[in-house]
Amino acid sequence: MKNIILFDTPQQHLELLPLAFTRPVADIRVGILTLREKWERLLPGSYSYITPEYMAGKYPAVIAPDNLFIAGHLIPDDTLVAQIDRLQPGEALVDQDTVIAFRGSETDFREGRHTATLACEQEPRYIHHLYDIFLLNGECLEADFKLITRGRTSQPLSPSNRVIGDPCFADGTPKIFIEPEAKAECAIFNVTNGPIYLGADSEVMEGSCIRAPFAACEHVFVNMGTKIYGATTLGPYCKVGGELNNVVMFGFSNKAHDGFLGNAVIGEWCNLGAGAVASNLKNDYSEIKLWNYPTRRFLRTHLQFCGLIMGDHSKAGINTMFNTATVIGVGVNIHGAGFPRNFVASFSEGGTAGFTDVQLPKFYAIAEKMMARRGRSLTEADKTIFEAIYNQAEQLK
């Protein structure tokens, strides 16, 4: 069995903060699956990570004499996987002078010793920037849908639902796939622009209107009357309501009530209170700037639409209003009237009147209560990661 190591570069880790604070880059969800899950399905092997040192306790690297090192922000496809699978010991796959895959020993990988460098047969796709997650979600969702459902039979869709558009792709395969124990009643599914995937034990409640491409992973709840535009992905155990447009929620997060969220990425264990809204378009229609951790400034995105980017374990009280392209760190609690600033550093609490630091014991108490509701617990490895983020927070403001 191949020993495969998905590696983070220091620059790519920084570029994808705050989402990469708490996970390897390869654990970012885009489409239905995380990047790692895509690789596991397309290139079987034993997987581990090379991460920043503070995450190594939870995500240790498993090193063998012969390894495949693959850049964690790469999006796999059949051509790329086949080329990496053909690498011989000592060979590296290079894109624009950057090694994106290497076969060999850890020492040779870290010291850049290659017997040969090969160019990519076609241009690879990456998650370079935070906004790539929602920009690429549609095409990744359709690719994952075909990968997950190939050769399988969907559970039947209840006749109480209404389907708009051709229910099948050109090859005759269905555009709606329902896993066992998933439920949907009296909902409208528009598959004109792609597929719809309902994971195991998920539920779409009555009155919901969903436009593809859309994925609800396992144990997702879509509350009554929810309006969802593609391309939207709801990770495991998420609960949503209100209006969503091109949103990726990684998992275990809630936006259960009315309010708008668009062109957004929400990490794990987040909660948006009733009536919370996030702008995704500036009033003057000008180009959006987004907070960038490596440069500690707002950088041009060349985008007109960009909403909320929220790190893990962050919360927003009822009727919270977010400006266009707001970046919220890890362990943040937003409350009060008015718009908070466009960047809020990790472990902060407050709103327009100002912010105070959230101490780790208070953060742990809140996190443990929320995780217990989903049958999860906060581990010592998790706490090591949060302590490191807490110690970095002042430097990254």
C-alpha positions in Angstrom: 0.0 0.0 0.0 1.3 3.5 -0.9 2.3 5.7 1.9 0.9 9.1 1.0 1.6 12.4 2.8 -0.3 15.5 2.1 1.9 18.5 3.0 1.2 22.1 3.8 3.7 24.7 2.8 4.2 27.6 5.3 2.9 30.1 2.7 -0.2 28.1 1.8 -1.0 27.6 5.5 -0.9 31.4 6.0 -2.9 32.2 2.9 -5.8 30.0 4.1 -6.1 31.3 7.6 -8.3 31.4 9.6 -9.7 28.1 8.2 -6.2 26.5 8.2 -5.6 27.5 11.9 -7.3 24.3 13.1 -6.8 21.8 10.3 -4.4 20.7 7.6 -5.2 22.4 4.3 -6.2 19.0 2.8 -9.0 18.8 5.4 -10.7 21.8 3.8 -14.1 20.9 2.3 -14.9 22.0 -1.3 -17.6 20.2 -3.3 -19.0 17.3 -1.2 -15.7 15.9 0.1 -12.6 17.3 1.7 -9.5 17.5 -0.4 -8.1 14.5 1.5 -11.3 12.5 1.0 -11.0 13.1 -2.8 -7.5 11.8 -2.8 -8.4 8.7 -0.8 -11.0 7.8 -3.3 -8.9 8.4 -6.4 -5.5 7.2 -5.1 -5.9 4.4 -2.5 -3.2 4.3 0.2 -2.3 5.1 3.8 -2.7 8.9 4.3 -1.1 11.3 6.8 0.0 15.0 6.9 2.9 17.3 7.2 1.5 20.3 9.0 2.8 23.3 11.0 4.4 21.9 14.1 1.7 22.9 16.6 -0.8 20.6 14.8 1.5 17.5 14.6 0.1 16.0 17.8 -3.4 15.7 16.3 -2.2 15.1 12.7 1.1 13.2 12.9 3.1 12.4 9.7 3.7 8.7 9.2 7.0 8.3 7.3 8.1 5.3 5.3 11.3 4.6 3.3 9.3 5.2 0.1 6.6 8.0 0.2 4.4 10.0 -2.1 4.4 13.6 -1.0 1.5 15.6 -2.4 0.7 19.3 -1.9 -2.3 19.6 0.4 -4.0 22.4 -1.6 -4.1 20.4 -4.8 -7.5 19.4 -6.2 -7.2 15.9 -7.6 -8.5 14.8 -11.0 -8.0 11.6 -13.0 -5.2 13.0 -15.1 -3.2 14.5 -12.2 -3.7 11.3 -10.1 -2.5 9.1 -12.9 0.6 11.2 -13.4 1.4 11.2 -9.7 0.8 7.5 -9.5 3.4 6.9 -12.2 6.2 8.8 -10.4 9.3 6.7 -9.8 11.6 7.0 -6.8 13.3 10.4 -6.8 11.0 12.0 -9.3 9.1 15.2 -8.6 6.1 16.7 -10.4 6.5 20.5 -10.8 4.2 23.3 -11.7 5.7 26.7 -12.4 9.0 25.7 -10.7 7.1 24.6 -7.6 7.2 20.9 -6.5 3.6 19.7 -6.0 4.4 16.0 -5.7 7.4 13.9 -5.0 8.2 10.2 -4.5 11.0 9.2 -2.2 12.4 9.6 1.3 11.5 12.4 3.7 15.2 13.6 3.7 15.2 14.0 -0.1 11.8 15.7 0.0 12.8 18.2 2.6 16.2 18.9 1.0 14.8 19.1 -2.5 16.9 16.3 -4.0 15.2 15.0 -7.1 16.6 12.6 -9.8 14.1 14.1 -12.3 11.5 16.8 -12.5 8.4 16.4 -14.6 6.0 19.0 -15.9 2.2 18.6 -15.4 0.3 17.2 -18.3 -2.5 19.7 -17.7 -2.8 22.8 -15.5 -3.6 21.7 -12.0 -6.3 23.3 -9.8 -5.7 24.5 -6.3 -7.3 26.1 -3.3 -4.9 29.1 -3.3 -7.1 31.7 -1.6 -10.1 31.6 0.8 -12.5 32.6 -1.9 -11.4 29.7 -4.1 -13.5 27.5 -1.8 -16.8 29.0 -2.8 -15.7 29.9 -6.4 -14.7 26.3 -7.2 -17.5 24.6 -5.1 -19.8 24.1 -8.1 -17.4 22.2 -10.3 -16.0 20.2 -7.4 -19.5 19.3 -6.2 -20.4 17.9 -9.5 -17.1 15.9 -9.8 -17.6 14.5 -6.2 -21.2 13.7 -7.0 -20.2 11.5 -9.9 -17.4 10.0 -7.9 -19.6 9.1 -4.9 -22.6 7.8 -6.8 -20.9 5.9 -9.6 -22.4 2.4 -9.9 -24.8 3.0 -7.0 -28.5 3.3 -6.8 -30.2 6.2 -5.0 -33.1 5.8 -2.5 -36.4 6.9 -4.0 -37.4 10.6 -3.8 -40.8 11.0 -2.1 -43.6 12.0 -4.5 -44.5 14.9 -2.3 -41.5 16.7 -3.7 -41.3 18.7 -6.9 -38.4 18.3 -9.3 -37.7 21.1 -11.9 -35.4 20.4 -14.8 -34.2 17.2 -16.5 -33.7 14.7 -13.7 -30.8 13.0 -15.5 -27.4 13.9 -17.0 -26.7 13.4 -20.7 -25.4 9.9 -20.0 -28.7 9.0 -18.3 -27.5 8.9 -14.7 -29.7 10.7 -12.2 -29.0 14.2 -10.9 -30.5 13.5 -7.5 -29.0 11.0 -5.2 -30.4 10.1 -1.8 -28.5 8.1 0.7 -30.1 5.7 3.2 -32.3 7.2 5.9 -32.2 10.7 4.2 -35.7 12.4 4.2 -37.2 15.1 2.0 -40.9 16.0 1.9 -42.8 18.8 0.1 -39.6 20.5 -1.1 -38.8 21.9 -4.5 -35.5 20.7 -6.1 -34.3 22.5 -9.3 -31.6 20.4 -11.0 -31.3 22.6 -14.1 -27.8 23.6 -13.2 -26.4 20.5 -11.7 -26.9 17.6 -9.1 -28.4 17.4 -5.7 -26.9 15.1 -3.0 -28.6 14.2 0.3 -26.3 12.4 2.7 -27.2 9.7 5.1 -29.8 10.6 7.8 -30.1 14.2 6.4 -33.5 15.9 6.2 -34.9 18.6 3.9 -38.1 19.9 5.6 -41.3 21.0 3.9 -41.4 24.2 2.0 -37.7 24.3 1.2 -36.6 25.5 -2.2 -33.2 24.3 -3.4 -31.4 25.0 -6.6 -28.5 22.8 -7.7 -25.7 22.2 -7.4 -26.3 21.4 -3.8 -25.0 18.9 -1.2 -26.2 18.1 2.3 -23.7 15.7 4.0 -24.7 13.2 6.6 -27.0 14.3 9.5 -27.7 17.8 7.9 -31.0 19.5 8.7 -32.5 22.0 6.3 -35.3 23.7 8.2 -38.8 24.5 6.9 -39.0 27.1 4.2 -35.2 27.4 3.6 -34.1 29.0 0.3 -30.8 27.7 -1.1 -29.1 28.7 -4.3 -26.1 26.7 -5.7 -23.4 26.1 -5.4 -23.9 25.3 -1.8 -22.4 22.5 0.5 -23.5 21.8 4.0 -20.9 19.6 5.8 -21.8 16.9 8.3 -24.2 17.8 11.2 -24.9 21.3 9.9 -28.3 22.9 10.5 -29.6 25.7 8.2 -32.5 28.0 7.6 -33.2 31.3 5.9 -31.4 32.1 2.7 -28.1 30.8 1.4 -26.3 31.4 -1.9 -23.0 29.7 -2.8 -22.1 28.8 0.8 -19.7 26.2 2.1 -20.1 25.0 5.7 -17.4 22.6 6.8 -19.4 20.8 9.4 -21.1 20.9 12.9 -22.2 24.5 12.3 -25.6 26.2 12.5 -27.4 28.9 10.7 -30.8 27.6 11.7 -32.9 30.8 11.3 -33.8 33.5 8.9 -31.1 35.7 7.6 -28.9 35.9 4.4 -25.5 34.3 3.9 -23.9 34.3 0.4 -20.5 33.6 -1.2 -19.3 32.5 2.2 -17.2 29.8 4.0 -18.1 28.8 7.5 -15.7 26.5 9.5 -16.7 23.9 12.1 -18.6 24.5 15.4 -19.9 27.9 14.4 -23.3 29.4 15.2 -25.1 32.3 13.5 -28.0 33.6 15.6 -31.5 34.3 14.4 -31.6 37.2 11.9 -27.9 37.3 11.4 -27.1 38.6 7.9 -23.9 39.0 5.9 -23.4 41.3 2.9 -21.8 39.8 -0.1 -21.9 42.9 -2.4 -20.8 46.5 -1.7 -23.3 49.3 -2.2 -21.1 50.9 -4.9 -20.5 47.6 -6.7 -16.7 48.1 -6.4 -14.1 45.4 -6.2 -13.9 43.6 -2.9 -10.8 43.6 -0.7 -10.3 40.7 1.8 -8.1 40.5 4.9 -4.9 38.6 4.1 -3.0 37.1 7.1 0.4 36.9 5.5 0.5 40.6 4.6 -1.7 41.7 7.5 -3.7 44.0 5.2 -6.7 44.0 3.0 -5.9 42.8 -0.6 -7.7 43.1 -3.8 -9.6 40.0 -4.9 -10.9 41.0 -8.3 -14.3 39.9 -7.1 -17.6 41.7 -6.8 -19.2 39.1 -4.6 -17.6 37.9 -1.3 -19.4 37.3 2.0 -18.4 36.0 5.4 -15.3 33.9 6.1 -15.6 32.5 9.7 -13.0 30.3 11.5 -13.9 27.4 13.8 -15.8 27.8 17.1 -16.9 31.4 16.3 -20.4 32.7 17.1 -22.7 35.6 16.1 -25.6 36.8 18.3 -29.1 37.5 17.0 -29.5 40.2 14.3 -25.7 40.5 13.9 -24.8 42.3 10.7 -21.6 41.6 8.8 -20.1 43.9 6.2 -19.1 42.6 2.8 -16.0 40.3 2.9 -15.7 40.0 6.7 -13.0 37.6 8.1 -13.6 36.2 11.6 -10.9 34.3 13.3 -11.1 31.2 15.6 -13.1 31.4 18.9 -14.7 34.8 18.3 -18.0 35.9 19.8 -19.8 38.7 18.0 -22.8 40.5 19.5 -24.5 43.9 19.8 -26.0 46.3 17.3 -24.2 47.7 14.2 -21.5 46.3 11.9 -18.3 44.9 13.5 -15.1 45.7 11.6 -14.2 43.6 8.5 -11.5 41.6 10.3 -11.8 40.2 13.9 -8.8 38.4 15.3 -9.1 35.0 17.0 -10.3 34.8 20.6 -12.1 38.1 20.7 -15.5 39.1 22.0 -17.6 42.2 21.4 -18.9 44.3 18.5 -19.0 47.9 17.4 -18.3 49.2 20.9 -15.0 47.3 20.8 -13.5 43.9 21.5 -11.9 42.2 24.5 -9.9 39.0 24.7 -11.5 35.7 25.3 -9.5 33.7 27.8 -8.9 30.0 27.0 -10.8 28.6 30.0 -13.9 30.5 29.0 -13.5 29.4 25.3 -13.0 25.7 26.4 -16.2 25.8 28.5 -18.2 27.0 25.6 -16.6 24.7 23.0 -17.2 21.6 25.3 -20.9 22.4 25.7 -21.4 22.8 22.0 -19.5 19.7 21.0 -21.3 17.6 23.6 -24.6 18.4 21.8 -23.2 16.4 18.8 -21.6 13.7 20.9 -18.1 15.0 20.5 -15.5 16.1 23.0 -12.6 18.5 23.1 -9.4 16.5 23.3 -6.0 17.4 24.7 -4.6 17.5 21.2 -7.3 20.1 20.3 -6.4 22.2 23.3 -2.7 22.2 22.2 -3.8 23.6 18.8 -6.0 26.3 20.4 -3.2 27.3 22.8 -0.9 27.8 19.9 -3.5 29.8 18.0 -4.1 31.9 21.1 -0.4 32.6 21.4 -0.3 33.6 17.7 -3.3 35.9 17.9 -1.6 39.0 19.0 1.1 38.6 16.2 -1.6 38.1 13.5 -3.8 41.1 14.3 
